[in-house]
Amino acid sequence: MAERIGPADETEMTALFRTFDWSGTALGPVAEWPQSLLTAVDMMLASGHAMCLAWGPEKTFLYNDAYVPIMGARHPWAFGATFKEAWPEVWPEIEPLVDATFRGETSSFRDMPLLMTRNGYPEETWWSFSYSPVRDDQGDIAGLLNVTLETTGRVLAQRQRDAASDELRRSEAKWRTIFETLEQGFILGEFIRDETGKAVDWRYEEVNDSWYDLVGVKRGAAIGRTIREVFPGIEDVWIGGFAEVTEQEAPVRFTRPVGSLGRWYDGVVQSAGGDRFTAIFTEVTERVWQEKRKAALLALIDRLTNETTTEGIIAAVSTALSEALDADQIRHDAEGATVEPVAVDLRPATLDAQSVPAPLRRFVEDLRGGRTVVVCDCFDDERTQPEAAAFEVSVGRAFVGVPFLERGTLAGVLRVGSPRPRRWNEDEILFVRDVGHRGWLAMERLRVEEQQAVLNQELSHRVKNTLGMVQAIAMQTFGGKAESGAVDDFGSRLRALSSAHDILLTQNWSAGGVREVVEAVIASFEGADVRMSGPELAIGPRATMSLSLLVHELATNAVKYGSLGMTSGYVIISWQVREEGGAEVLDFVWKERGGPPAVEPVRRGFGSRIIAMGLSGSGSVERRFGEEGLTVEMSAPLAAVQSA
């Protein structure tokens, strides 16, 4: 009868059913099985679905080929055992279901979790199954048929998907929160290209709240629109510069203004795939203008240091203000002058209510008190509303007026105007004051220098008159007691001192140039062939006087006894700075050539003593009387010469 079990096709389980020793089970030999059991077994073995059968009071456990993988390591020993023996670890959970089935109830479950030990270790598993009662030949319930499907893989996959979805939702919520609370502006956009592929515009797909705040656009007014629609006249660089990210596939940093907004932005734009991109940015308008003001102030300081004319100072002040404030109406008024935009007049004057420029007369008390006048919009400011049109034409829609006081009296006014309403901030006002103050001080410096020049000229005139009187007194005193040559020498020495005095006056008695001193002395020797070479070098006042007398004595002697007394004769004068023992040394050389042989004088007079003193009373002096002419080499520490 064993061959009657299952389909004709031989499978693992049909073979097991046919060869199994049933006599040792509660079912007994197959020949004694009721037809209902045989039918249930045949149906189970023929099914491709995992099925198991529990039959009889002992609930003998049977299953088909599709159920074998579910059994794991329990197969085949659990075949023919009781249901409880086959699944002891889950029996407490399923026993109530089994009992209910044997009472005639049908149970169905989806993804029921069961902890199984089917392969020697606990496994968390999930099952979708149904328990159905099976009746015997008499119609009584004799068994339980379990059609089952292990859903562990699907449940775990679903759990992973759910976890991923939850994580995605949390991530999206997190980033959405960050996106909405981000202080920086954020843009997700897509480029619009022409038929050649060139990016000509881009559309806003997403922006955050900060974007609206940073650009001053009403919330919700950007999504779906292009940048050219939102900002008519926008600079092309905002499209072309952003499009670079799709070409070089690397983030692009930018710092640039939106001209129509008057704001600067700094940020990074990067590709988001295809023609889409993201940009994150912040407004840096104040930072940019702070940097511009700093750079303008440094440039102004350098320029004012070297400016020697009123016009140059005026131009420097105007340039600094216009570049650092983006203001196109800048005026300085003094003596009631009305000047054109970007023109400056810094001449000192005492300004009263009538001589103050007409637009500012209503502010004269503020200006006299040294208080800066600030108007952000002449049409809104109650002080300027009555004459707003006149203010707009002559000063600007918005303006700043900075007074300059001299000894407590109003002397000048600096005006900086804007053709548009402008909210001047404290830094800008301080900058205007600073620039104006520096310009005013530079003008004061020029005025002081001009006054000093006048005083120097007057002093020079008086000194020369004094030297002339000294010379006249000397000539009267010498009378017939001295040789005429001695009187002439005395006079020429006074003239040499006078020329050195003139040079020092031009430098405020601080220093004289070696070349200037030599040229001034030689100029008094008409027709002298003197050839000079040496670097530009400044020396101290005493050294200037000494060098002047020294060159005068050498030139006088050369005319009397040396090369300058002959038409073929000439003098070579050279100087240089060299290093000796870690210190700089000045060498000064006098060479007479083309004249008679040099003869050492028998008698040493005052002139010889002047030459022997050298450059500054220190250092060395060497005279060589040769066939080619006199050579005098003098050396002295440069520091001593420059400080003397």
Residue pairs with C-beta under 8 A, 6 or more apart in sequence:
1 29
1 30
1 31
2 17
2 18
2 19
2 30
3 18
4 30
4 38
5 14
5 17
5 18
5 30
5 38
5 41
5 42
5 45
6 13
6 14
6 17
6 18
6 41
6 42
6 45
6 46
7 14
7 42
7 45
7 46
11 45
11 65
12 65
12 68
13 45
13 63
13 64
13 65
13 68
14 45
16 76
16 79
17 41
17 45
17 62
20 79
20 80
22 28
22 29
22 30
22 80
23 29
24 80
25 58
25 60
25 80
26 56
26 57
26 58
26 60
27 33
27 37
27 55
27 56
27 60
27 80
30 38
34 136
34 137
34 142
35 137
36 134
36 135
36 136
36 137
36 142
37 55
37 136
37 142
37 143
40 53
40 55
40 134
40 143
40 145
41 53
41 62
44 51
44 52
44 53
44 62
44 63
44 64
44 145
45 64
45 65
47 64
47 66
47 147
48 66
49 66
49 147
49 148
49 149
50 63
50 64
50 66
50 67
50 69
50 70
50 147
50 148
50 149
50 150
51 63
51 64
51 66
51 67
51 145
51 146
51 147
51 148
52 61
52 62
52 63
52 64
52 67
52 145
52 146
52 148
53 61
53 62
53 63
53 134
53 143
53 144
53 145
53 146
54 60
54 61
54 62
54 83
54 98
54 143
54 144
54 146
55 62
55 134
55 142
55 143
55 144
56 142
56 143
58 82
59 82
59 83
59 84
59 98
59 144
60 80
60 81
60 82
60 83
61 78
61 79
61 80
61 81
61 82
61 83
61 85
61 86
62 79
62 80
63 70
63 71
63 79
67 148
68 75
70 118
70 148
70 150
71 78
71 86
71 118
72 118
72 119
73 118
73 119
73 120
74 86
74 118
78 85
78 86
83 91
83 98
83 144
84 91
84 95
87 94
87 116
89 115
89 116
89 117
89 122
90 114
90 115
90 116
93 114
94 114
97 107
97 131
98 131
98 144
100 107
100 131
101 107
101 131
101 132
101 133
101 141
101 144
102 133
102 141
102 144
103 141
104 133
104 141
105 133
106 130
106 131
106 132
106 133
107 130
107 131
108 129
108 130
108 131
109 127
109 128
109 129
109 130
110 128
110 151
111 126
111 127
111 128
111 151
111 154
111 155
112 126
112 127
112 128
112 129
113 124
113 125
113 126
114 125
114 126
114 127
115 122
115 123
115 124
115 125
116 122
116 123
116 125
117 123
123 152
124 152
125 150
125 152
126 150
126 151
126 152
126 154
126 155
127 148
127 149
127 150
127 151
127 152
128 148
128 149
128 151
129 146
129 147
129 148
129 149
130 146
130 147
130 148
131 144
131 145
131 146
132 144
132 145
132 146
132 147
133 141
133 143
133 144
133 145
134 141
134 142
134 143
134 144
134 145
135 141
135 142
136 142
136 143
179 186
179 208
180 208
180 209
182 208
182 210
182 280
183 210
183 282
184 210
184 267
184 280
184 281
184 282
185 207
185 208
185 210
185 211
185 213
185 214
185 215
185 265
185 267
185 279
185 280
185 281
185 282
186 206
186 207
186 208
186 210
186 211
186 278
186 279
186 280
187 204
187 206
187 207
187 211
187 277
187 278
187 279
187 280
187 281
188 204
188 205
188 206
188 207
188 272
188 276
188 277
188 278
189 202
189 203
189 204
189 205
189 227
189 242
189 276
189 277
189 278
189 279
190 202
190 203
190 205
190 274
190 275
190 276
190 277
191 199
191 201
191 202
191 239
191 242
191 243
191 246
191 275
191 276
191 277
192 199
192 200
192 201
192 202
192 203
192 226
193 199
193 200
193 275
194 200
199 239
199 240
199 242
199 243
199 246
199 275
200 239
201 226
201 227
201 228
201 239
202 226
202 227
202 239
202 242
202 277
203 224
203 225
203 226
203 227
204 222
204 223
204 224
204 225
204 226
204 227
204 230
205 223
205 224
205 276
206 223
207 222
207 223
209 219
211 217
211 222
212 218
212 219
212 221
212 222
214 263
214 265
214 281
214 282
214 283
215 231
215 258
215 261
215 263
216 261
217 230
221 230
222 230
227 234
227 238
227 239
228 234
228 239
231 258
231 260
231 261
232 260
233 259
233 260
234 258
234 260
235 256
235 257
235 258
235 259
237 256
238 256
238 258
241 252
241 254
241 256
241 269
242 252
242 254
242 269
242 277
242 279
244 252
245 251
245 252
245 269
245 270
245 271
245 277
246 271
246 274
246 275
246 277
249 271
250 270
251 268
251 269
251 270
252 268
252 269
252 270
253 266
253 267
253 268
254 265
254 266
254 267
254 268
254 269
254 281
255 264
255 265
255 266
255 284
255 288
256 264
256 265
257 263
257 264
257 265
257 285
257 288
258 265
262 285
263 283
263 285
264 283
264 284
264 285
264 287
264 288
264 289
265 281
265 282
265 283
265 284
266 281
266 282
266 284
266 287
267 279
267 280
267 281
267 282
268 279
268 280
268 281
269 277
269 278
269 279
270 277
270 278
270 279
271 277
272 278
286 425
286 427
289 324
289 325
289 326
289 427
289 428
290 427
292 323
292 324
293 324
293 325
293 427
293 428
293 431
295 324
296 319
296 320
296 321
296 323
296 324
296 435
297 320
297 324
297 431
297 434
297 435
297 438
299 319
299 320
300 316
300 317
300 319
300 320
300 435
300 438
300 439
301 438
303 312
303 316
304 313
304 316
304 438
304 439
304 442
307 313
307 316
307 442
308 446
309 446
310 346
310 347
310 443
310 446
313 344
313 346
313 439
313 442
313 443
313 446
314 332
314 343
314 344
314 345
314 346
314 439
315 344
316 439
316 442
317 330
317 332
317 344
317 346
317 435
317 436
317 438
317 439
318 330
318 342
318 343
318 344
320 435
321 327
321 330
321 416
321 432
321 435
322 328
322 330
322 342
324 431
324 435
325 416
325 428
325 431
325 432
327 416
327 417
327 418
328 341
328 342
328 417
328 418
328 419
329 341
329 342
329 395
329 396
329 399
329 415
329 416
329 417
329 418
329 419
330 341
330 342
330 343
330 344
330 415
330 416
330 417
331 339
331 340
331 341
331 342
331 343
331 344
331 395
331 414
331 415
331 416
331 417
332 339
332 343
332 344
332 345
332 346
332 412
332 413
332 414
332 415
332 436
332 439
333 339
333 345
333 356
333 357
333 360
333 412
333 413
333 414
333 415
334 345
334 346
334 347
334 348
334 349
334 351
334 411
334 412
334 413
335 345
335 347
335 349
335 351
335 355
336 349
336 351
336 354
336 355
336 356
336 357
337 345
337 357
338 357
338 358
338 394
339 345
341 417
344 439
345 412
346 412
346 439
346 440
346 443
347 412
347 443
348 406
348 411
348 412
348 443
348 447
349 355
349 411
349 412
350 409
350 410
350 411
351 410
351 411
351 412
351 413
352 364
353 361
353 364
354 361
356 364
356 367
356 410
356 413
357 394
357 413
357 415
358 390
358 394
359 387
359 390
359 391
359 394
359 395
360 367
360 373
360 395
360 401
360 413
360 415
362 383
362 384
363 373
363 383
363 401
364 410
366 372
366 373
366 403
367 373
367 401
367 403
367 410
367 413
368 403
368 410
370 403
370 405
371 403
372 400
372 401
372 402
372 403
372 429
372 432
372 433
373 399
373 400
373 401
374 400
374 401
374 424
374 429
375 381
375 383
375 384
375 391
375 398
375 399
375 400
376 398
376 421
376 422
376 423
376 424
377 397
377 398
377 421
377 422
378 384
378 385
378 388
378 391
378 392
378 395
378 396
378 397
378 398
378 399
379 385
379 388
379 392
379 397
379 421
380 421
384 391
391 397
391 399
392 419
395 415
395 417
396 415
396 417
396 418
396 419
397 417
397 418
397 419
397 420
397 421
397 422
398 417
398 418
398 420
398 421
398 422
398 424
399 415
399 416
399 417
399 418
400 415
400 416
400 417
400 424
400 428
400 429
400 432
401 413
401 414
401 415
402 413
402 414
402 415
402 416
402 432
402 433
402 436
403 410
403 412
403 413
404 410
404 411
404 412
404 413
404 414
404 436
404 437
404 440
405 411
412 440
414 432
414 436
414 439
416 432
452 508
456 505
456 506
456 508
457 505
459 505
460 501
460 502
460 505
463 498
463 501
464 498
467 494
467 495
467 497
467 498
470 494
471 490
471 491
471 494
474 487
474 490
474 491
475 487
475 491
478 486
478 487
489 556
489 607
492 524
492 552
492 556
493 549
493 552
495 524
496 521
496 524
496 548
496 549
496 551
496 552
497 545
497 548
497 549
499 517
499 520
499 521
499 523
499 524
499 548
500 512
500 517
500 520
500 521
500 544
500 545
500 547
500 548
500 549
501 545
502 520
503 512
503 513
503 516
503 517
503 520
503 544
504 510
504 511
504 512
504 541
504 544
504 545
507 538
509 541
510 541
511 538
511 539
511 540
511 541
511 544
511 642
512 538
512 539
512 541
512 543
512 544
512 547
513 536
513 537
513 538
513 539
514 534
514 537
514 538
514 539
514 547
514 575
514 588
515 532
515 534
515 536
515 537
517 539
517 544
517 547
517 548
517 551
518 530
518 532
518 547
518 551
518 573
519 532
520 548
521 548
521 551
521 552
521 555
522 528
522 530
522 551
522 555
524 552
525 555
525 559
525 564
528 555
528 558
528 559
528 564
528 571
529 564
529 569
529 570
529 571
530 555
530 570
530 571
530 573
531 570
531 571
531 572
531 573
532 573
532 574
533 572
533 573
533 574
534 573
534 574
534 575
534 576
535 575
535 576
535 577
537 575
537 577
537 586
538 642
539 547
539 586
539 641
539 642
539 644
540 616
540 641
540 642
540 643
540 644
541 644
542 616
542 644
543 615
543 616
543 641
543 642
543 644
546 613
546 614
546 615
546 616
546 617
546 644
547 588
547 615
549 610
550 610
550 611
550 613
550 614
550 615
550 634
551 573
551 590
553 607
553 610
553 611
554 571
554 590
554 611
554 632
555 564
555 571
556 607
557 607
557 630
558 564
558 565
558 569
558 571
558 592
558 595
558 630
559 565
561 596
561 599
562 569
562 592
562 595
562 596
562 598
562 629
562 630
563 569
563 570
563 571
563 592
563 593
563 594
563 595
563 596
563 629
563 630
564 570
564 571
564 592
564 595
565 595
565 596
566 594
566 595
566 596
568 594
568 595
569 592
569 593
569 594
569 595
569 629
570 592
570 593
570 594
571 590
571 591
571 592
571 593
572 589
572 590
572 591
572 593
573 588
573 589
573 590
573 591
574 588
574 589
574 591
575 586
575 587
575 588
575 589
576 586
576 587
577 584
577 585
577 586
577 587
577 638
578 584
578 585
578 587
579 585
583 637
583 638
583 639
584 637
584 638
584 639
585 619
585 635
585 636
585 637
585 638
586 615
586 635
586 636
586 637
586 638
586 641
587 633
587 634
587 635
588 615
588 633
588 634
588 635
589 631
589 632
589 633
589 634
590 630
590 631
590 632
591 629
591 630
591 631
592 598
592 629
592 630
592 631
593 628
593 629
594 629
595 629
596 629
597 625
597 626
597 627
597 628
597 629
598 624
598 625
598 626
598 627
598 629
598 630
598 631
599 625
600 623
600 625
601 608
611 621
611 623
611 632
612 621
613 621
614 620
614 621
614 634
614 635
614 636
615 634
615 635
615 636
615 641
616 636
616 640
616 641
616 644
617 644
618 636
618 637
618 640
619 634
619 635
619 636
619 637
619 640
620 633
620 634
620 635
620 636
621 632
621 633
621 634
622 632
622 633
622 634
623 630
623 631
623 632
624 630
624 631
624 632
624 633
